[in-house]
């Protein structure tokens, strides 16, 4: 992936996601865990924009390590957000719902750079 692809992906992801700056600023550091896939340009750009605001979990690394975050050591947070493919979203959602998290939303996102047909922006919240 070259710099131009990342810049294009950042612009495309920002336009597609439509999360206002004020909404992103409302999450204190460490309050949200962001799950992304660095193999997907749109997802990588999405994470790069939020790198300083949230704890990040890269699915590409999690696959190699056997998903330790889902199997026990999830960082303390009130929300988990992600921009991933459908199958990863379903896997993460199932595991976290079994651990007491609740579905909040999921929206399909266009993926002009990767050409991925099933890219989703999603979130889960901790049960009160």
C-alpha angles and dihedrals in degrees: 000000000000131000093259091056091051092050092048090046091050092053093044094047093047092051094044097046097042096197108162119230091242091057092051092048091054092071110084116222112278094014093101132044114210119207117199141157115236089198090069113070095213092050093046091052091047090055094043090058091054100036094116096043103050144030108257131217116189112209090206089064094037090058090055093047098045097253098285090174092061095041097056124312102075109160116246107270142140095221140029117203131181150174106206144129119284097257093051090047091052092048094048093044094050094049096045095044088054087054094053104272120132131219115256107170147322128197129183112242126203113245108200095161101046096030088222111163098204111042116149137191106209145162141198128195131210113255113249 
